[in-house]
């Protein structure tokens, strides 16, 4: 059984509107809590690359 986790920032009124993550067979699974049937499977390397890219865009725009 897959154990989904929400961010600790996903509490209160926004708790039902967040991204959840789980690990399965060497991949990470992502889904939105308001659409749990739609699941995206990514590798750890791909997710790290995406987060690095997004962090760079955020830093460049501030």
C-alpha positions in Angstrom: 0.0 0.0 0.0 1.3 3.4 -0.9 1.8 5.9 1.9 1.1 9.4 0.7 2.6 12.4 2.6 1.6 16.0 2.6 3.8 18.9 3.4 3.8 20.3 6.9 2.8 23.6 5.3 -0.5 21.9 4.1 -2.6 22.5 7.1 -5.6 24.6 7.9 -7.9 25.8 5.2 -5.4 24.9 2.4 -4.9 21.3 3.6 -7.1 19.8 0.9 -5.3 21.7 -1.9 -1.7 20.6 -2.0 0.8 18.2 -3.6 1.3 14.8 -2.0 4.4 12.6 -2.4 5.0 8.9 -2.0 7.8 6.5 -2.9 7.3 3.3 -4.9 9.9 1.0 -6.4 12.6 3.6 -6.7 10.4 6.3 -8.1 8.6 9.2 -6.5 4.8 9.6 -7.0 3.2 13.0 -7.0 -0.5 13.9 -6.9 -2.7 16.8 -6.1 -4.9 16.1 -3.1 -8.0 17.5 -4.9 -7.4 15.0 -7.8 -5.9 11.9 -6.2 -6.6 9.6 -9.2 -4.1 11.6 -11.4 -0.6 10.4 -10.4 2.7 11.5 -11.8 5.7 9.2 -11.6 9.2 10.8 -11.6 12.7 9.7 -10.7 14.5 11.3 -7.8 17.0 12.9 -10.2 14.2 14.4 -12.4 12.4 15.9 -9.3 15.7 17.3 -8.0 16.4 18.9 -11.3 12.9 20.5 -11.5 13.2 21.8 -8.0 16.7 23.2 -8.7 15.4 24.9 -11.8 12.4 26.4 -10.1 14.5 27.6 -7.2 16.9 29.3 -9.7 14.0 31.0 -11.4 12.7 32.2 -8.0 16.1 33.5 -7.0 16.6 35.3 -10.3 13.3 37.1 -10.1 13.7 38.5 -6.6 
